[in-house]
Amino acid sequence: MRSWNVSTVVSWVLQFVVAVILLQTLFFKFTGAAESVYIFSTLGAEPWGRIGSGVVELIAAILLLVPATVTVGAALALAVIAGAILSHLTILGIEVQGDGGLLFVLALTVFVASAVILVLRRNEIPVVGMWLSSQAVG
């Protein structure tokens, strides 16, 4: 059983924050809210990009809340949100339809929090964990 130290608590807080951000955007993506349709139309990916990214974000959020799959969820969240950040920086702009940059800030929050989760739980990442174990033995 995993001990509850500071890094574990910080990781769980960040996991919850990322999951909540990802889950709250799903309503807008899955209902075809005007802002979501605008974003994905601008990117040339409406409706499949909107729906597909929503499905990936839903999977990432669920994985982040299951202890055995936290690192997979964090890596998936990091990957999907990197695409969102790149879209903001190259096509959409920081501010989208007068949101004051809120979506961009939320994307940055998910990116940084997911990266921190991966650092805190690096020994749980399968390949890294095996490498760390081999270094301890050798």
C-alpha positions as CSV (number, residue, x, y, z in Angstrom):
1,M,0.0,0.0,0.0
2,R,1.3,3.5,-0.9
3,S,2.2,5.7,2.0
4,W,0.5,9.2,2.1
5,N,3.4,11.6,2.0
6,V,3.4,15.2,0.8
7,S,4.1,14.2,-2.8
8,T,1.2,11.8,-2.9
9,V,-1.2,14.4,-1.5
10,V,0.1,17.0,-4.0
11,S,-0.3,14.5,-6.8
12,W,-3.9,13.7,-5.9
13,V,-4.8,17.3,-5.6
14,L,-3.3,17.9,-9.1
15,Q,-5.0,14.8,-10.5
16,F,-8.3,16.1,-9.2
17,V,-7.7,19.6,-10.6
18,V,-6.8,18.2,-14.1
19,A,-9.7,15.8,-14.1
20,V,-12.2,18.5,-13.1
21,I,-10.9,20.9,-15.8
22,L,-11.1,18.2,-18.5
23,L,-14.5,17.0,-17.4
24,Q,-16.1,20.5,-17.2
25,T,-15.1,21.2,-20.8
26,L,-16.9,18.0,-22.0
27,F,-20.3,19.5,-21.6
28,F,-19.5,22.2,-24.1
29,K,-17.8,19.8,-26.5
30,F,-20.5,17.1,-26.5
31,T,-23.4,19.6,-26.6
32,G,-21.9,21.5,-29.6
33,A,-21.7,24.8,-27.7
34,A,-21.1,27.8,-30.0
35,E,-17.6,28.4,-28.6
36,S,-16.5,24.8,-29.1
37,V,-18.0,24.7,-32.6
38,Y,-16.2,27.9,-33.4
39,I,-12.8,26.6,-32.2
40,F,-13.0,23.3,-34.1
41,S,-14.4,25.0,-37.2
42,T,-11.4,27.4,-37.1
43,L,-9.1,24.4,-36.8
44,G,-10.9,22.6,-39.7
45,A,-11.8,19.7,-37.4
46,E,-15.5,20.2,-36.7
47,P,-17.3,18.0,-35.6
48,W,-15.0,15.0,-35.4
49,G,-12.1,16.9,-33.8
50,R,-14.4,18.3,-31.1
51,I,-16.0,14.9,-30.3
52,G,-12.7,13.0,-30.6
53,S,-10.8,15.3,-28.3
54,G,-13.7,15.2,-25.9
55,V,-13.6,11.4,-25.8
56,V,-9.8,11.4,-25.3
57,E,-10.2,14.0,-22.5
58,L,-12.9,11.9,-20.8
59,I,-10.6,8.8,-20.9
60,A,-7.7,10.9,-19.5
61,A,-9.9,12.2,-16.7
62,I,-11.0,8.7,-15.7
63,L,-7.5,7.3,-15.8
64,L,-6.3,10.1,-13.6
65,L,-8.7,9.1,-10.9
66,V,-7.9,5.4,-10.9
67,P,-4.8,4.8,-8.8
68,A,-3.3,2.1,-11.1
69,T,-3.6,4.3,-14.2
70,V,-2.6,7.8,-13.0
71,T,0.5,8.1,-15.0
72,V,-1.2,6.9,-18.2
73,G,-3.9,9.5,-17.6
74,A,-1.4,12.2,-16.9
75,A,0.6,11.4,-20.1
76,L,-2.6,11.3,-22.2
77,A,-3.8,14.6,-20.7
78,L,-0.4,16.1,-21.4
79,A,-0.4,15.0,-25.0
80,V,-4.0,16.2,-25.8
81,I,-3.5,19.5,-24.1
82,A,-0.2,20.1,-25.9
83,G,-2.2,20.0,-29.1
84,A,-4.7,22.6,-27.6
85,I,-1.8,24.9,-26.6
86,L,-0.2,24.6,-30.0
87,S,-3.6,25.4,-31.6
88,H,-3.9,28.5,-29.4
89,L,-0.4,29.7,-30.2
90,T,-0.5,29.1,-34.0
91,I,-4.1,29.5,-35.1
92,L,-6.6,30.5,-32.4
93,G,-4.7,33.0,-30.4
94,I,-4.5,33.3,-26.7
95,E,-8.0,34.9,-26.4
96,V,-10.9,33.1,-28.1
97,Q,-14.2,34.9,-28.7
98,G,-13.5,37.4,-25.9
99,D,-12.8,34.8,-23.2
100,G,-9.9,36.9,-21.8
101,G,-7.6,33.9,-22.4
102,L,-9.4,31.7,-19.9
103,L,-9.3,28.6,-22.2
104,F,-5.6,29.1,-22.8
105,V,-4.9,29.5,-19.0
106,L,-6.9,26.3,-18.3
107,A,-4.9,24.5,-21.0
108,L,-1.6,25.7,-19.4
109,T,-2.9,24.6,-16.0
110,V,-3.6,21.1,-17.3
111,F,-0.3,20.9,-19.0
112,V,1.8,22.0,-16.0
113,A,-0.2,19.9,-13.5
114,S,0.0,16.8,-15.7
115,A,3.8,17.3,-16.1
116,V,4.1,17.6,-12.3
117,I,2.1,14.5,-11.7
118,L,4.4,12.6,-14.0
119,V,7.5,13.9,-12.2
120,L,6.0,13.0,-8.8
121,R,5.0,9.5,-9.9
122,R,7.9,8.9,-12.3
123,N,8.7,5.6,-10.6
124,E,5.2,4.4,-11.5
125,I,5.7,5.0,-15.2
126,P,6.3,1.4,-16.5
127,V,9.5,2.0,-18.5
128,V,11.0,4.5,-16.1
129,G,10.1,2.3,-13.1
130,M,11.9,-0.7,-14.7
131,W,14.9,1.4,-15.5
132,L,15.0,2.8,-11.9
133,S,14.7,-0.7,-10.5
134,S,17.6,-1.9,-12.7
135,Q,19.8,1.0,-11.5
136,A,19.1,0.2,-7.9
137,V,20.2,-3.4,-8.4
138,G,23.3,-2.7,-10.5
